[in-house]
Amino acid sequence: IPAFLLALDSGVTTLELDLAVSRDGQLVVSHEPWMNASICSRPDGTTVAQTEEMKYNLFQMDYAEIKNWDCGSRGNPDFPQQKHRSVSKPLLRDVIIAVEEHIKNYTRYEVNYNIEIKSDPQGDHLFHPDPKTFSELVIKTLDEYLPLERINIQSFDFRILKYIHQHHPDIHLAALIEGEKTVAEQIELLGFIPDTWSPYFELLTKEMVAEIKLLNPTSRPHHHVRVIPWTVNEVNDMLLMKTWHTDGIITDYPDRALRYKNTFGIRPDSAR
């Protein structure tokens, strides 16, 4: 939560986050559905070996247990500039409440939520619920707190996207893309054209961006498909994505992007 609030103060337009599910059916904001050995420590302060981290499966832990783990004091070795702080993996609803309160009292501008449902067929009923159960849990929770127009759901798992497209067609969807399949091959697998195409940025070419932006989303035929690549962390790559006319970027370093806020079209009054 402190990182999300800092991002708000930095002027981001969208918060991107991943979801897991606890044993008692609560939505937990977590990059992995287990306790990452690099950043998480047990309630008694002891660390977890890399070889055993997946044993601490969030889907097999009640949130009362999850919230007692510290996943911030040690910091992430991949981000040496990160400030260390004792924090636990939060619930989605607590993130939304904190963000909306911060928006109301400090930043004074609304942001969107780009929410990844982390699942795959091998993980069903082991690390997460089946696609229908997972999707409905997410949508039910979001509907309690946010208007649909501020929500985008993304996933690498096309089963998730297909289910939501069929049963909740008003929700904006983003296809997360990796691998070497062509755009046409990916669309054939998905079975419809999503609102947003989000490939790993190194998979993109200028020609591919132009090709995708000629497409119209199945649910919104009068719009063009947005191209928002992940994870663009180096300034030169950020600037390259802009020259290719992507509609945005997903990055771990919004502060770097904001140095070029006029170039990226970020609202000047959103950065403090």
Salt bridges, closest charged atoms under 4 A:
ASP9 OD1 - HIS102 NE2 2.90
ASP9 OD1 - ARG272 NH2 2.95
ASP18 OD2 - HIS31 NE2 3.82
ASP18 OD2 - LYS118 NZ 3.04
GLU32 OE2 - HIS31 ND1 2.84
GLU52 OE2 - ARG42 NH2 3.15
ASP62 OD1 - ARG23 NE 3.25
GLU100 OE2 - ARG150 NH2 2.75
GLU110 OE2 - ARG150 NH1 3.77
ASP124 OD1 - HIS128 ND1 3.49
ASP124 OD2 - ARG159 NH1 2.61
GLU136 OE2 - HIS168 NE2 2.93
GLU144 OE2 - LYS140 NZ 3.23
ASP157 OD2 - ARG159 NH2 2.78
ASP195 OD1 - HIS172 ND1 3.97
ASP195 OD1 - ARG220 NH1 2.70
GLU234 OE2 - ARG256 NH1 3.70
ASP247 OD2 - LYS213 NZ 3.00
ASP247 OD1 - HIS224 NE2 3.23
